[in-house]
């Protein structure tokens, strides 16, 4: 983000959340009060106005640079564990299916007498 982008001025990652924008504005306002830092306050106010005018938040969000590394990191955090778990479950299911298949194959080769002897208590 360049320093004059509205999100950067507010110290906020690009977002479509107006509540986050407002919170960031008031947090930044505490660091740049108008009576002590007029120039900083004016920059904050311009950024906040740009984000809060109709359609401004969407335009700023859509034109802000994309942090691909952060998106990839977030996706890995969100999906790696469930994908690993799904792979383990699939492997166990496959092993169970193979075991069942072998059992059915063995049982199908038994005669009635062998099956009665094998399965009777």
N, C-alpha and C positions, 0 to 999 in steps of 0.2 A: 504494500500500500504506500502510495506517496503521501507526504505529510499533509497535503491539502484535501485529500479525500475525506468526505464527511465521517466515515467510520474511523479512519485513522485519527482525525482530530479529536473524536470522542474517546479514543483508546478502546475501540470496540471491534471485534471481528465482524465481518459482514453477516448480517442477519435480517430476517424478515419480521422480527419480533419488536413491535413498537414499544412494548413495556421495557425491553432491554435497552432500547435507544433512550428512552426517557430516564431510566436509572443511570445509564452511562453519562448522560448530559448533566444530571444533578451531581454525580460524583466528580465530574470534571469541573463543574461550576464551583465546587468547594476548593479546588486547586487554583482556579482562576477567577476570583471574585471581581466584579466590575469596578469596585472602588480601589482595588490594588493592582489589577492587571487588565487595563481596558483593552489592549490589543488582543490578549489571550481570550478575554471574554467575547470580543467581537468575532474572533475565529470560531469559538464554540457556538455562538448564536447563529452564525451563517451555516455551520454544519448541521445544527439542530433544525433550523428552518428548512434546509434542503431536504432533510430526511422526513420532516413531518408535513410538508405540503402534499396535497393530493398526488399520489403516484410517485412521489419523491423517494420513498423507501424502496419501492420495487426497482426504480431506475438505478439508484445507487447500488443496490444489491446485485442487479444483473450486469452492471458495468464494472463492478469491483473485481480485482484479480482473484483467481481461484488458487487456493493453497492445496495443490494436488497431494503433497506429502501428508498434510493433515487429514485430508479426506481418506487417503489410503490407510493411514494409521488408525483412524476411527473405524473404517470398515474392517480392518484386521481385528481390532479389539471387539467389535460387535459380532463378527461371523466366524473367527477362527475356532473358538471353543465349540460352538454348535456344529460346525462342519466336522471337526475331529470326533465329536461324540457320534454324529451320524455315521461316520466311517467305521467306528468301532461297532456300532449297532448293526450296520450292514454286514460287516465281517462275521459277527456272531450269528446273524440270521443265516448267512451263507453256510457257515460251519454246521449250524443246526439242520439246515436243509440237506446237506451232504450226509450227515449222520442218519437222518430219517430215511434218506434214499437207500443208504447201505442196509439199514435195518429191514426196510420193506423188501429189498432184494434178497436178503438172507431168509426172511420169513417165506417169501414166495417159492423158494427152493425146497422148503421143508415138506415132508409128507404129513398127512393128518396125524399119524402116530407120533412123529417127531415133534410136531407143534403141541400136541396134548402133553407130552412128557416135559417139554421145555417150559410151558406156561402154566402147568398145574402145580399147585403148592405142595 
